[in-house]
Amino acid sequence: MNDVTKRRLKQADDNLNESEIIRASGVSNLACLTKLYHAMIYALMAIFEISDIGNLTHADLIERFEREYVMKGLVEKEFFDALRFAYDFTHECDCAQMKEPEERDIAYLKPLAEGFVRLVSTQLS
């Protein structure tokens, strides 16, 4: 495993840990969901060995993941669906009117984000 991959997987793990702290403190479901989402994005960056995202967008990464992994059946679609779900929450056009995720949204996303990061870590080790 190269240094970029290691760094990105550490960032993914850090975001998972931070999501736990935020959830336990009851600060904000949106902040918790955002950390879970970023854990998944950092895992994608590890898969693609991206050190600097440059001109790429998160949507670009998600589309590439779908094309290269999900559509080919290499990764379960439920991980992709969870990533899209979180993306939709975190990329709302009007931040002032952004909907606060419900507890059930966190309960849905949390195990999938953790499972995705574990899957990527295992596959890249």
C-alpha positions as CSV (number, residue, x, y, z in Angstrom):
1,M,0.0,0.0,0.0
2,N,1.5,3.4,-1.0
3,D,1.6,6.5,1.2
4,V,-1.3,8.2,-0.6
5,T,-3.5,5.2,0.1
6,K,-2.5,5.0,3.7
7,R,-3.1,8.7,4.3
8,R,-6.5,8.6,2.6
9,L,-7.5,5.5,4.7
10,K,-6.4,7.2,7.8
11,Q,-8.5,10.3,6.9
12,A,-11.5,7.9,6.3
13,D,-11.0,6.3,9.8
14,D,-10.5,9.7,11.4
15,N,-13.8,10.9,9.9
16,L,-15.6,7.8,11.2
17,N,-14.2,8.4,14.7
18,E,-15.2,12.1,14.6
19,S,-18.7,11.1,13.5
20,E,-19.0,8.9,16.7
21,I,-17.9,11.9,18.8
22,I,-20.4,14.2,17.1
23,R,-23.2,11.7,17.4
24,A,-22.5,11.0,21.1
25,S,-22.5,14.7,21.9
26,G,-25.8,15.3,20.1
27,V,-24.4,18.3,18.3
28,S,-25.9,17.8,14.9
29,N,-27.1,15.0,12.7
30,L,-26.0,16.9,9.7
31,A,-22.4,17.3,11.1
32,C,-22.4,13.5,11.9
33,L,-23.7,12.6,8.4
34,T,-21.1,14.9,6.8
35,K,-18.3,13.1,8.6
36,L,-19.7,9.7,7.5
37,Y,-19.9,11.0,3.9
38,H,-16.3,12.3,4.0
39,A,-15.1,8.9,5.3
40,M,-16.6,7.4,2.2
41,I,-15.1,10.0,-0.1
42,Y,-11.6,9.5,1.5
43,A,-12.0,5.8,0.9
44,L,-12.8,6.5,-2.7
45,M,-9.7,8.7,-2.9
46,A,-7.7,5.7,-1.5
47,I,-9.2,3.4,-4.1
48,F,-8.1,5.7,-6.9
49,E,-4.9,6.7,-5.2
50,I,-5.8,10.4,-5.4
51,S,-3.3,12.6,-3.5
52,D,-4.7,16.0,-4.7
53,I,-8.3,16.2,-5.9
54,G,-7.4,19.1,-8.1
55,N,-10.2,19.9,-10.6
56,L,-12.2,16.7,-9.7
57,T,-15.4,17.1,-7.9
58,H,-17.0,14.6,-5.5
59,A,-19.6,13.9,-8.2
60,D,-16.7,13.0,-10.5
61,L,-15.3,10.5,-8.0
62,I,-18.8,9.0,-7.4
63,E,-19.4,8.6,-11.1
64,R,-16.1,7.0,-11.6
65,F,-16.7,4.6,-8.7
66,E,-20.1,3.7,-10.2
67,R,-18.6,3.1,-13.6
68,E,-15.5,1.2,-12.6
69,Y,-16.8,-0.8,-9.6
70,V,-20.6,-0.8,-9.1
71,M,-21.6,-1.4,-12.7
72,K,-19.1,-4.2,-13.0
73,G,-20.4,-5.8,-9.9
74,L,-17.1,-5.4,-8.0
75,V,-18.8,-3.6,-5.1
76,E,-22.3,-4.0,-3.7
77,K,-24.7,-1.4,-4.9
78,E,-25.8,-0.6,-1.4
79,F,-22.5,1.2,-0.8
80,F,-23.1,3.3,-3.9
81,D,-26.6,4.1,-2.8
82,A,-25.4,5.2,0.6
83,L,-22.8,7.4,-0.9
84,R,-25.4,9.0,-3.2
85,F,-27.7,9.4,-0.2
86,A,-25.1,11.2,1.8
87,Y,-23.9,13.3,-1.2
88,D,-27.5,14.5,-1.7
89,F,-27.7,15.7,1.9
90,T,-24.3,17.4,1.9
91,H,-24.6,19.1,-1.4
92,E,-27.9,20.8,-1.0
93,C,-28.0,24.0,-3.1
94,D,-29.3,26.3,-0.4
95,C,-27.3,25.7,2.8
96,A,-29.7,28.0,4.8
97,Q,-32.6,25.7,4.0
98,M,-30.6,22.4,4.2
99,K,-32.7,19.7,5.8
100,E,-31.4,18.2,9.0
101,P,-31.0,14.5,8.7
102,E,-33.1,12.4,11.0
103,E,-31.8,9.8,13.4
104,R,-33.0,7.1,11.0
105,D,-30.8,8.6,8.3
106,I,-27.7,8.3,10.5
107,A,-28.8,4.8,11.5
108,Y,-29.0,3.9,7.8
109,L,-25.7,5.5,6.7
110,K,-23.4,4.7,9.7
111,P,-23.0,0.9,9.2
112,L,-22.7,1.3,5.4
113,A,-20.0,4.0,5.7
114,E,-18.1,1.9,8.2
115,G,-18.5,-1.2,6.1
116,F,-17.3,0.6,3.0
117,V,-14.2,1.9,4.7
118,R,-13.5,-1.6,6.1
119,L,-14.0,-3.1,2.7
120,V,-11.7,-0.7,1.0
121,S,-9.1,-1.0,3.8
122,T,-9.2,-4.8,3.5
123,Q,-9.0,-4.8,-0.3
124,L,-6.1,-2.4,-0.5
125,S,-4.1,-4.1,2.3
